Amino acid sequence: MAEIGKGVNAGKLASNVQKRITRAQEKMMQKLGKADETKDTAFEEEVTNFNKQMLEGTKLQRDLKTYLAAVKTMHECSKRLQDCLADMYEPDWFGKEEMDALAEDTDVLWTDFHQKLVDSAVINMDNYMAQFPDIKARIAKRERKLVDFDSARHHFASIQKSKKKDEAKIAKPLALMEKAAPGWAQGIITAHQIAQTNLTRNQAEEDLGRAQKVFEEINYDLQEELPALWNSRIGLYVTTFQSVAGLEEKFHRDMGKLNLNLVDIMTKLEEQRQAKKPAKTTGKSEAAPNHNLTMAESESDTTTEAPKTDAAATTLSNAATTVTNGSSDAELPSGVLYKVKALHDYAATDSDELDLKSGDIVLVLPFDNPDEQDDGWLLGVKESNWLQNKDLTAKGVFPENFTQRL
């Protein structure tokens, strides 16, 4: 049995070698112009699109994995930075527990972002690219089968030509054969030649039909699949970049909230530090002397001047209150709760947020729906915009811990 198996394998190997030789001969004849080649311009264009699509997909797959590796690196760097801060943060400092929770939430946010990128973008891209090797191999097989078909077609055509020549020779037998062979023998020889020619012709015709069938089957499947694959790339690009953009937007929004909480903790830690500083004593009286008074006025009756000085200070204070933005609630427009002053610059990250510069005065408004208010966020309109346009509709949200109530 082993010898039979070896014989079968050897026979198959010999057949494959013969096919390669035949294909090489056919290609050489086509290049030399001695044999015509079957051309399919539409299919060649589809193959060009396939190669372009595979190249673009390979680049996108590689860049996605590079992006994913960068996200993982940023996650590790962020975690080390948070761990460093947590290690340095002393237990008696403000917000120690909040700092620990913040570090944990940041780590969870990075992990979730990385995993969702893998699930929604990278895996889909890998599945998309997995179909290209099989189709590429089938395209190469189609090219081989096309050469086989052309070779069988040319061989059959040559048999057809040789048959006509043989028929002409049979019709005019050689004089020697006519003399040497009896009449009945000449008929047998002619019948044998005709049978041999027909056998060769039938074999060539069967080979041509078989080669044509194999080629047409694989060609039909590829002509159905290649255009569909070419059109599928748009859907993949849309899905991939929508997923990446949506995940990035959510990640940065959530990370922004955590960063605002960190800024709030650091601000209150600084306030705690300032509160623990010892008060400085200058040795001067709490009431500063009025340098605009003349020596003669300072020597006047203090009991008479004190009430006047207090009254003047009160008047100036009231005047300053009226002029200074945000220092009085007496002139608040209808619907305004109170005023706040921006302590830090804030760049809006969404269309419903306010851009703030340090020193801006904001009129705080109530939310139309209290359920829409997020913790640590206020709704308001810049006082400068109100004074210019008398319009409270140009409102937006802003972080409360960036401001101070007036």
Secondary structure, DSSP 8 states (H G I E B T S, - for coil): -HHHHHHHHHHHHHHHHHHHHHHHHHHHHHHTTSS-----HHHHHHHHHHHHHHHHHHHHHHHHHHHHHHHHHHHHHHHHHHHHHHHHS-TTSTTHHHHHHHHHHHHHHHHHHHHHHIIIIIHHHHHHHTTHHHHHHHHHHHHHHHHHHHHHHHHHHHHHHHHHHHHHHHHS--HHHHHHS-HHHHHHHHHHHHHHHHHHHHHHHHHHHHHHHHHHHHHHHHHHHHHHHHHHHHHHHHHHHHHHHHHHHHHHHHHHHHHHHHHHHHHHHHHHHHHTS-----SS-SS---TTS-HHHHTS-HHHHHHHHHHHHHHHHHHHHHHSTTS-STT--TT--EEEEESS-B---STTB--B-TT-EEEEE--SSGGG--TTEEEEEEHHHHHHH--S-S-EEEEGGGEEE-
